[in-house]
Amino acid sequence: MSSQSHLLPRVFGMHFPVIVRSEGIRLWDAEGNEYIDGTSGAISVASVGHARREVADAMHAQVMRMAYVHDNEFHNEPAHRLAARVVEFAGGDFSHAVFFSSGSEAVESAIKLAHNAHVLNGQPQRNIVIGRKRSFHGATFMALSVGDVSARKSIYPGYMSAASAKIPAPYCYRCPLGKTYPECNVACASELERTILELGPDNVSAFIAEPIVGAAAPALTPPAGYYEEIRRVCDKYGVLWIADEIVTGFGRTGRNFGYQHWDAQPDILVVAKGLSGGYVPLSGLIISEKVIRSFEAGGRYTHGLTYQNHPVACTAALAVLDIIEREGLVANAAKQGAYLEARLRETVARLPIAGELRGKGLLWGVELVKDRATKEPFDRSLGVGRKVHEQGLKNGLVIYQSGGSHYASDEVFISPPLIVTSADIDEIVAKFAQTLEDVQSAVLPTAAGTGSGAA
Ligand SMILES: Cc1ncc(COP(=O)(O)O)c(C=O)c1O
């Protein structure tokens, strides 16, 4: 776009291609370049693909029927229907849902809901939220506070909430506790108990974590037993467990929700991104019966936003859920995810630059390293992750680049839409491997092209 653009860019001086058309899993920019979408937009948004006419038709019909009412005075049918659908989709003992616009709003709303429940239970002093290192929960101040992306937090230190604490990440590749799984006995999960005791059990409101990490540590997947221990600790101290399923929800990992890979149910699910497939901004909370019981005697959820339970946005999400269910996209994510893993292991994971490949379903992350044997990361000032992103665009592939945790190495994501076919995956993996090789030969000029062993 010309330098006369009036649109505030995220980075001044940076070139952003202008996308003018999208269909299925492909995008075209104003200069005629075609891209295959290897990340569903922001990791997990455009899950059902672009230009799905039935979503547009459903939204159009709802706009003409009734576009908006304020949730403070009126309820609406699409919101009621969507609440019932997502509660059923979530399984477990979830019983209610509420919808907002952005993921950050929903995270803030979950933290308020948890505290609100404690207030109704006569424990208003419970106001500390424990998060995890290597996490991201949104860009608003409380969401930033409970997350750990230093690049996003560093210029706002005075705004970060003191009512938040962190436990180490379940990061087995570089265990922050210096331990090895399974001998560690998921000590990183037991850190929650130690931290609760340190802060005073009666002061802690909630624990928040992504079941499988998104932006802040691509596809970092806690080992077996991790969330079972988290559940045990939360139950012991009356702490509510908020699972941020903004990336992992709605089929991304090959199950309806990420939490379902463990034998433990959270108390509140935070959802966004794939909920509306990117057609409209929409987020929400799916709330367990246990939390709802605190409100049932006439309790008030002291919160409210103008676009809460928006009828057109809820209609879009209903159409997206219809597609997910009718086309069996959760099963497709599991099936194509297994194929994606196999293809990544035989190509990308063998490259010297690929330190670790990790993930589940259609959510995969690669940690880029200078030396596979020592796991030495690249100097962050080299911007290797950004180079991969930019080279990907040149090669016609959209790759999401993670970054921002001061101690993290460069990492990138492959998380294609849930509608991908095996042929799409072949194309994505070929372009991804080519892109990594291109960058590798620039930053590791002595690399032979392929390394030994699988990452
Ligand atoms: C796990 C997670 N939580 C919260 C958010 C914040 O969502 P939003 O950008 O819609 O506010 C994001 C956004 O990337 C996310 O990945």
The ligand as an SDF file (V2000), in Angstrom:
LIG
                    3D

 16 16  0  0  0  0  0  0  0  0999 V2000
   -4.4370  -18.3310   23.4300 C   0  0  0  0  0  0  0  0  0  0  0  0
   -4.9240  -16.9540   23.1480 C   0  0  0  0  0  0  0  0  0  0  0  0
   -5.6330  -16.3290   24.0890 N   0  0  0  0  0  0  0  0  0  0  0  0
   -6.1150  -15.0780   23.8770 C   0  0  0  0  0  0  0  0  0  0  0  0
   -5.8800  -14.4140   22.6890 C   0  0  0  0  0  0  0  0  0  0  0  0
   -6.4240  -13.0220   22.4760 C   0  0  0  0  0  0  0  0  0  0  0  0
   -7.4090  -13.0370   21.5090 O   0  0  0  0  0  0  0  0  0  0  0  0
   -7.7740  -11.6890   20.7110 P   0  0  0  0  0  0  0  0  0  0  0  0
   -6.5940  -11.3340   19.8890 O   0  0  0  0  0  0  0  0  0  0  0  0
   -8.9880  -12.0790   19.8980 O   0  0  0  0  0  0  0  0  0  0  0  0
   -8.1050  -10.6600   21.7250 O   0  0  0  0  0  0  0  0  0  0  0  0
   -5.1380  -15.0320   21.6850 C   0  0  0  0  0  0  0  0  0  0  0  0
   -4.8470  -14.3430   20.4180 C   0  0  0  0  0  0  0  0  0  0  0  0
   -4.0140  -14.7290   19.6430 O   0  0  0  0  0  0  0  0  0  0  0  0
   -4.6370  -16.3400   21.9180 C   0  0  0  0  0  0  0  0  0  0  0  0
   -3.9120  -16.9810   21.0050 O   0  0  0  0  0  0  0  0  0  0  0  0
  1  2  1  0
  2  3  1  0
  2 15  2  0
  3  4  2  0
  4  5  1  0
  5  6  1  0
  5 12  2  0
  6  7  1  0
  7  8  1  0
  8  9  2  0
  8 10  1  0
  8 11  1  0
 12 13  1  0
 12 15  1  0
 13 14  2  0
 15 16  1  0
M  END
$$$$
